[in-house]
């Protein structure tokens, strides 16, 4: 019984927030699956780091460069093959759980985050390109992304909704998912074949909120967990009642909250803070390799159902921020804006890395 499997017994799935060619081909991902990892998330930053590190991609870059000059197309071919390979490793998990877990996520070009129609087209293209039933297409929960999420679900494509920081965005993402499912059913589709997670970012909320609070303020290090606990309550409320039950009766699955950005950024906080406080049924925690290592070193408490503890206190924390001079709506809006910009920068960096590697290889 590993720490990751203990979390699974408490209703929480552990995915790893990392992917590289070496991780798959060297057997490390398969080892993590045996340890209790049941999914993989990726993003432009992760891919940029993987491509820039070592020579694992050089042969394919050389081969692709013979017929393709666009670095984005080369990037997508590299990412496609890594995603496919990871999907194949996770496929037994997907089959055994009837699609609950075993998912691998690939993000749409973040430069399209404010273009609804282009995001829809890209989501459909990436899904068809990977050709695996257990691939999630990641779409940012920007205002323009929300209708793209609905349209993609309605088209029968599983979606990982990413870059959620606020309760309002979480509510809107859930609504987009439900509307997409309703449209899918109306068109004769099978909702039991569709899944979705809502990636609710955690640690960055403390980083930005703490930056706006005086040193030593009692609310420092409190906002992120409080925000996530309220998001879980919203999830439970949203996926109940007659409207949802009608879809559930046809096999629809809830859109599970996925706790993202759960590595502790402040060394003064526990290394497993955002694991220990957010354990609960029908949740996913996507962990960086360092966080998985920390759990294996025995760090963390792993008490069951911590995400439902002290919800009234969580609400008090969020309301008290205004009294401390912190505009929490501005915090979450800033984080969404900066999150999109950061992923866009990483995407550009990945393309620049490919250009540089291609020049070195072909010379």
C-alpha positions as CSV (number, residue, x, y, z in Angstrom):
1,X,0.0,0.0,0.0
2,X,1.8,3.1,-1.3
3,X,0.9,6.7,-0.2
4,X,-0.7,7.2,-3.6
5,X,-2.8,4.1,-3.3
6,X,-3.9,5.3,0.2
7,X,-5.2,8.5,-1.4
8,X,-7.1,6.4,-4.0
9,X,-8.8,4.5,-1.1
10,X,-10.0,7.9,0.1
11,X,-11.6,8.7,-3.3
12,X,-8.8,10.8,-4.7
13,X,-6.9,10.0,-7.9
14,X,-3.2,10.9,-8.2
15,X,-2.0,12.0,-11.6
16,X,1.5,13.2,-12.4
17,X,2.1,16.7,-13.7
18,X,5.0,15.8,-15.9
19,X,5.7,14.1,-19.2
20,X,8.8,13.5,-21.3
21,X,9.9,10.9,-23.9
22,X,12.4,9.5,-21.4
23,X,9.8,9.1,-18.7
24,X,7.8,6.8,-21.0
25,X,10.5,5.0,-22.9
26,X,12.7,4.2,-19.9
27,X,9.8,2.6,-18.1
28,X,9.5,5.2,-15.4
29,X,5.9,6.0,-16.2
30,X,5.0,2.4,-16.0
31,X,6.7,2.2,-12.6
32,X,4.7,5.2,-11.4
33,X,1.5,3.5,-12.6
34,X,2.4,0.5,-10.5
35,X,2.9,2.9,-7.6
36,X,-0.6,4.4,-7.9
37,X,-0.3,7.1,-10.5
38,X,-3.4,6.9,-12.7
39,X,-3.1,9.8,-15.1
40,X,-0.8,12.3,-16.7
41,X,-1.1,16.1,-17.3
42,X,1.1,18.1,-19.6
43,X,1.3,21.8,-20.6
44,X,3.5,23.9,-22.9
45,X,6.0,24.6,-20.0
46,X,6.5,20.8,-19.4
47,X,7.0,20.1,-23.1
48,X,9.4,23.0,-23.5
49,X,11.5,21.6,-20.7
50,X,11.4,18.1,-22.0
51,X,12.4,19.1,-25.6
52,X,15.2,21.4,-24.3
53,X,16.7,18.7,-22.1
54,X,19.1,16.2,-23.7
55,X,18.8,14.6,-27.2
56,X,15.8,12.4,-26.9
57,X,13.9,14.3,-29.6
58,X,16.8,14.9,-32.0
59,X,16.3,12.0,-34.3
60,X,12.6,12.8,-34.8
61,X,13.4,16.5,-35.3
62,X,15.9,15.6,-38.0
63,X,13.4,13.3,-39.7
64,X,10.5,15.8,-39.6
65,X,12.7,18.7,-40.8
66,X,13.2,16.9,-44.1
67,X,9.6,17.6,-45.0
68,X,8.3,20.2,-42.5
69,X,9.5,23.8,-42.0
70,X,6.9,25.0,-39.5
71,X,8.2,24.6,-35.9
72,X,4.7,24.4,-34.6
73,X,3.9,21.4,-36.7
74,X,7.1,19.8,-35.6
75,X,6.2,20.5,-32.0
76,X,2.8,18.9,-32.4
77,X,4.3,15.8,-34.0
78,X,6.7,15.5,-31.1
79,X,4.0,16.0,-28.5
80,X,1.6,13.7,-30.3
81,X,4.0,10.8,-30.1
82,X,4.7,11.4,-26.4
83,X,1.0,11.7,-25.7
84,X,0.2,8.5,-27.6
85,X,2.9,6.5,-25.8
86,X,1.7,7.7,-22.4
87,X,-1.9,6.9,-23.4
88,X,-0.9,3.4,-24.2
89,X,0.8,3.0,-20.8
90,X,-2.3,4.3,-19.1
91,X,-4.8,2.4,-21.3
92,X,-5.1,-0.6,-18.9
93,X,-6.1,1.9,-16.1
94,X,-8.6,3.5,-18.4
95,X,-10.1,0.1,-19.4
96,X,-10.2,-1.2,-15.8
97,X,-12.0,1.8,-14.5
98,X,-14.3,2.2,-17.5
99,X,-12.7,5.6,-18.2
100,X,-12.7,7.1,-14.7
101,X,-8.9,7.5,-14.8
102,X,-6.1,6.6,-17.2
103,X,-6.2,10.0,-19.0
104,X,-3.3,11.9,-20.6
105,X,-3.8,15.6,-21.3
106,X,-2.6,17.6,-24.3
107,X,-3.2,21.4,-24.3
108,X,-4.4,23.5,-27.2
109,X,-2.1,26.3,-28.4
110,X,-2.3,28.9,-25.5
111,X,-2.0,31.7,-28.1
112,X,-5.6,30.8,-29.0
113,X,-7.0,31.2,-25.4
114,X,-9.0,34.3,-26.5
115,X,-10.2,32.9,-29.8
116,X,-13.2,30.7,-29.4
117,X,-13.5,29.4,-33.0
118,X,-9.8,28.7,-33.3
119,X,-9.8,26.9,-30.0
120,X,-12.6,24.6,-31.1
121,X,-10.9,23.8,-34.4
122,X,-7.6,23.1,-32.6
123,X,-9.3,20.9,-30.0
124,X,-10.9,18.8,-32.7
125,X,-7.6,18.6,-34.6
126,X,-5.5,17.5,-31.6
127,X,-8.1,14.9,-30.6
128,X,-8.1,13.4,-34.1
129,X,-4.3,13.6,-34.4
130,X,-3.6,11.6,-31.2
131,X,-6.1,8.9,-32.0
132,X,-6.4,7.5,-28.5
133,X,-9.7,7.3,-26.5
134,X,-8.0,8.2,-23.3
135,X,-6.6,11.6,-24.3
136,X,-8.0,14.8,-22.7
137,X,-7.8,18.0,-24.6
138,X,-6.9,20.9,-22.3
139,X,-8.8,24.2,-22.9
140,X,-8.2,27.3,-20.7
141,X,-11.3,28.6,-18.8
142,X,-11.0,32.1,-20.3
143,X,-14.3,33.9,-21.2
144,X,-13.6,32.9,-24.8
145,X,-12.6,29.4,-23.8
146,X,-15.9,28.6,-22.1
147,X,-18.1,28.3,-25.3
148,X,-15.2,26.3,-26.8
149,X,-15.4,23.9,-23.9
150,X,-19.2,23.5,-24.4
151,X,-18.8,22.9,-28.2
152,X,-15.9,20.4,-27.7
153,X,-17.9,18.4,-25.2
154,X,-21.0,18.5,-27.5
155,X,-18.7,17.1,-30.2
156,X,-17.9,14.1,-28.0
157,X,-14.4,15.1,-27.1
158,X,-13.2,14.7,-23.4
159,X,-11.9,18.0,-22.0
160,X,-9.6,19.0,-19.2
161,X,-10.6,22.6,-18.3
162,X,-7.5,24.3,-17.2
163,X,-6.4,27.6,-15.6
164,X,-9.3,27.9,-13.2
165,X,-8.6,30.2,-10.3
166,X,-11.9,31.7,-9.2
167,X,-15.2,30.2,-8.0
168,X,-17.1,32.0,-10.8
169,X,-14.9,30.4,-13.5
170,X,-15.4,27.0,-11.8
171,X,-19.1,27.5,-11.9
172,X,-19.0,28.6,-15.5
173,X,-16.8,25.6,-16.5
174,X,-19.3,23.2,-14.9
175,X,-22.2,24.9,-16.7
176,X,-20.3,24.6,-20.0
177,X,-19.7,20.9,-19.4
178,X,-23.4,20.2,-18.5
179,X,-24.7,22.2,-21.5
180,X,-22.2,20.3,-23.8
181,X,-23.5,17.0,-22.4
182,X,-27.1,18.0,-22.9
183,X,-26.3,18.9,-26.6
184,X,-24.4,15.6,-27.0
185,X,-27.4,13.6,-25.7
186,X,-29.9,15.6,-27.9
187,X,-27.8,14.7,-31.0
188,X,-27.9,11.0,-30.1
189,X,-24.4,10.8,-28.4
190,X,-23.5,8.6,-25.5
191,X,-22.5,10.7,-22.4
192,X,-21.0,7.7,-20.7
193,X,-18.1,7.9,-23.2
194,X,-17.2,11.5,-22.1
195,X,-15.3,12.7,-19.1
196,X,-14.1,16.1,-17.9
197,X,-12.0,17.5,-15.1
198,X,-11.9,21.1,-13.9
199,X,-8.3,22.0,-13.1
200,X,-8.5,24.4,-10.2
201,X,-5.1,26.0,-9.5
202,X,-4.0,26.2,-5.9
203,X,-0.5,27.3,-4.8
204,X,-0.4,30.3,-7.1
205,X,-3.3,31.7,-5.3
206,X,-1.3,31.8,-2.1
207,X,1.7,33.2,-3.9
208,X,-0.3,36.2,-5.3
209,X,-2.4,36.7,-2.2
210,X,0.6,36.6,0.2
211,X,2.4,39.1,-2.0
212,X,-0.4,41.6,-1.2
213,X,-0.5,40.9,2.5
214,X,1.9,42.3,5.1
215,X,4.7,40.0,6.4
216,X,3.3,38.0,9.3
217,X,-0.3,38.6,8.5
218,X,-2.5,35.7,9.8
219,X,-4.2,35.3,6.4
220,X,-0.9,34.5,4.7
221,X,-0.9,30.9,3.4
222,X,-4.7,30.5,3.9
223,X,-6.4,31.7,0.7
224,X,-5.4,28.9,-1.6
225,X,-6.8,26.0,0.5
226,X,-9.9,28.1,1.4
227,X,-10.6,28.9,-2.2
228,X,-10.3,25.2,-3.2
229,X,-12.5,24.0,-0.4
230,X,-15.2,26.4,-1.5
231,X,-14.7,25.1,-5.1
232,X,-15.4,21.6,-3.9
233,X,-18.6,22.7,-2.2
234,X,-19.6,24.3,-5.5
235,X,-18.8,21.1,-7.3
236,X,-21.0,19.0,-5.0
237,X,-23.9,21.5,-5.4
238,X,-23.6,21.7,-9.1
239,X,-23.6,18.0,-9.8
240,X,-26.8,17.3,-7.9
241,X,-30.5,17.9,-8.4
242,X,-32.9,17.0,-11.2
243,X,-31.0,18.5,-14.1
244,X,-27.9,16.6,-13.3
245,X,-29.7,13.4,-12.3
246,X,-31.4,13.3,-15.7
247,X,-27.9,13.2,-17.3
248,X,-26.5,10.8,-14.8
249,X,-29.3,8.4,-15.5
250,X,-28.0,8.2,-19.0
251,X,-24.4,7.5,-17.9
252,X,-23.0,11.0,-17.6
253,X,-20.0,11.5,-15.2
254,X,-19.4,14.4,-12.9
255,X,-16.7,16.9,-13.8
256,X,-14.2,16.1,-11.1
257,X,-12.2,19.0,-9.5
258,X,-8.5,18.5,-10.3
259,X,-6.2,20.3,-7.9
260,X,-3.4,21.8,-10.1
261,X,-0.3,23.7,-9.2
262,X,0.0,21.8,-5.9
263,X,3.7,22.1,-5.3
264,X,4.4,24.4,-2.3
265,X,6.1,27.6,-3.5
266,X,6.8,29.0,0.0
267,X,9.4,26.9,1.9
268,X,7.9,28.1,5.1
269,X,4.8,26.0,4.3
270,X,4.5,22.2,4.5
271,X,5.8,20.4,1.3
272,X,2.4,18.5,1.2
273,X,0.1,21.4,2.3
274,X,-1.9,21.2,-0.9
275,X,-2.2,17.5,-0.7
276,X,-3.1,17.1,3.0
277,X,-5.8,19.7,3.0
278,X,-7.6,18.7,-0.2
279,X,-8.3,15.0,0.1
280,X,-11.8,14.0,-0.9
281,X,-14.1,11.8,-2.9
282,X,-14.3,12.5,-6.7
283,X,-11.2,14.6,-6.8
284,X,-7.9,14.4,-8.6
285,X,-4.6,15.8,-7.4
286,X,-2.0,16.2,-10.2
287,X,1.4,16.1,-8.5
288,X,4.9,17.1,-9.6
289,X,7.6,14.4,-9.2
290,X,9.0,16.3,-6.2
291,X,5.6,16.1,-4.4
292,X,5.3,12.4,-5.1
293,X,8.8,11.9,-3.6
294,X,7.8,13.9,-0.5
295,X,4.8,11.5,0.0
296,X,7.2,8.5,-0.3
297,X,9.5,10.1,2.4
298,X,6.5,10.0,4.8
299,X,5.6,13.6,4.6
300,X,2.0,14.5,4.8
301,X,-0.9,13.4,7.0
302,X,-3.4,11.9,4.6
303,X,-6.5,12.3,6.8
304,X,-9.7,11.4,4.9
305,X,-12.1,14.0,3.6
306,X,-10.0,17.0,4.6
307,X,-11.5,19.0,1.7
308,X,-14.8,19.1,3.5
309,X,-13.4,20.2,6.9
310,X,-13.7,23.8,8.2
311,X,-15.7,25.1,5.2
312,X,-17.2,27.9,7.3
313,X,-13.7,28.9,8.2
314,X,-12.7,28.8,4.5
315,X,-15.5,31.2,3.7
316,X,-14.4,33.5,6.5
317,X,-10.9,33.6,5.2
318,X,-12.0,34.7,1.7
319,X,-14.3,37.3,3.1
320,X,-11.6,38.6,5.5
321,X,-9.2,39.3,2.6
322,X,-11.2,42.5,1.7
323,X,-10.8,43.8,5.3
324,X,-7.0,43.2,4.9
325,X,-7.0,45.3,1.7
326,X,-6.8,42.4,-0.8
327,X,-9.2,42.5,-3.8
328,X,-9.5,38.7,-4.2
329,X,-11.4,39.1,-7.6
330,X,-8.4,41.0,-8.8
331,X,-6.1,38.2,-7.5
332,X,-7.8,35.5,-9.5
333,X,-8.2,37.7,-12.6
334,X,-4.4,38.5,-12.5
335,X,-3.6,34.8,-12.1
336,X,-5.7,33.9,-15.1
337,X,-4.1,36.5,-17.2
338,X,-0.6,35.7,-16.1
339,X,-1.3,31.9,-16.5
340,X,-2.3,32.3,-20.1
341,X,0.7,34.6,-20.8
342,X,3.1,32.1,-19.1
343,X,1.9,29.2,-21.1
344,X,2.1,31.3,-24.3
345,X,5.7,32.2,-23.5
346,X,6.5,28.6,-22.9
347,X,4.9,27.6,-26.2
348,X,7.1,30.2,-28.0
349,X,10.1,29.0,-26.1
350,X,9.4,25.4,-27.2
351,X,9.2,26.5,-30.9
352,X,12.4,28.5,-30.5
353,X,14.1,25.4,-28.9
354,X,13.0,23.3,-31.9
355,X,14.4,25.9,-34.3
356,X,17.7,25.9,-32.5
357,X,17.9,22.1,-32.3
358,X,16.9,21.8,-35.9
359,X,19.7,24.2,-37.0
360,X,22.2,22.3,-34.9
361,X,21.2,18.9,-36.1
362,X,20.9,19.7,-39.8
363,X,24.2,21.6,-39.9
